Amino acid sequence: MSRTNDESVTSQAPANRAGSSTSPMESNNAAASGSTDASLSAKRRPSTGGKGNGGGRKTAWIIIAIVAVIAVVIGVVWAVRSHSASDTSAAGGSEQQSLTIGLKLAPTNMDIRNQSGSALDQVLIDNVYEPLVGRDTNNKVTAGLAKSWEVSKDAKTYTFHLNENMAFSNGDALTSADVVWSLNQLLSKKYASYDQLRNISKITATDASTVTITLTAPYSDLLWALSGRPGLIFDQHASYDAKTEAIGSGPYLLKSFKENTSVVLAKNPTYWGSKKATIPTVTLHYYADDNAALNAFKAGSVQVLAPVMNAKMATSLEKDSRFVVGQGDDTDKYVLGMNNKKTPLNNIKIRQAIRYAINHKEIIASRGGVDATLGGPIPSLDPGYEDLTSLYPYNVSKATALMKDAGYTKEKPLKLTLEYANTYGTEFGEQLKSQLAKINIDLTVKVVEFSSWLQDVYTNHDYDLSLVDHNESHDFYQWADPTYYYGYDSKEVQSLYAKSLAATDADQQADYLKQAARKVSQDAAADWLLNYRVTTAYDKGVSGFPMNLNQSRLPLAAVSYKK
């Protein structure tokens, strides 16, 4: 739920041409040998048999010509090789054997079946463990362990065709039996995210490379769910301590894990797939302190920083020619929650006034100007996204009028409390207090420990306004659940969401979600302060590092580093 504390809530680079070619001496010898043989054959003439040294002079001239040809050939070869070496250097130098990435959120253990939190997904999925189907950096489903699949016309039968000759890192073959076992174990033991698999009737193996999932009713999010934790496939015969070890089928091995400090990944030398790891060793180093992370990056002990935590840091790195700084899209939604069931926020006029009063561009600018405006509950990388920012544009006059209609004026301000976790800092509270004061709302800001927020807001629903980063993808269910902490209850939205889940094609699913999201926004069920965009910095010798979604999925096989 909250990226900052979501573990508390369930919810081949091209080869170096110079290095692969024949050595200079071998090249020159080969050229000289070929040229000499050819020249002698072409210039060989019958002897005149005459007296004196006329034949010798001819022979000498022939030899001189041959030597000249050889010299020219050698010069050309060396020039070509020198040019090639210069090109290699300009392309970034030699391939490095290791890479260190600085990250923020550290996992407490490696047990991805039992431990919640996006930090584990970030490290293990696509690198150590692989799901039945894959997910690309635009949040779309792709081939994975299953190379293809078919869906029946009634959308209740999914048939998956697995890749051939797949294996786990311990050498065990990965077959349909492991797929069936893994999915059934997820459901029966209720491992993390098991509830993302819905309407399952049975899971069977037709043969060693075919798996069929039968549903009781259509479920449009099945493939997407199978591209994440619920679709991870494990070795049913392996025995290991999942908290500190891992046996997966991915391009990397889990070499070591130090709690709250580091994870070291080593290239899997027997990886079955085509997307083999480029860098032999990758270290993920966790920094609780942003300045420590920045100093390590500038010193060169870290080659990638994901994320760069604030605009000031990003600006300093952009001015340094050693580095590249860029932004990627993500599914984080900074939600200003409103208690729809509590007076006076059960009055839509007050909720609408709050939305009109918030200057989202000002908030985003204060954070460096890289985040995106949103206007509704679905981010740009999820199905059903629509730009809804025009529904409540910044308009203090309209907001003030709505507050007056609700009975609140400068002489009679509305007193509200904003409660949120201290992991988000104080800036949000200060900005919202200042902005809402303009429409006669006297806002008290209460910054608390995350555990207190969980108890007060998430569990007891005892709050007026709240703030949290909801980072999950495909999490619209929150708005169709009247028992969720927002207290938002719309039968129309609930019906539209149910229809989206029962949709039999992606366009239909997205259309229902779009309708539902617009309704939620029109009802001012909350305000969406921003759609977080992650800023990543990396050494200019690094290439292939994923920019989108890298706070929840960090596939590293294609990453290379030259120096």
Disulfide bonds with the S-S distance in Angstrom:
none
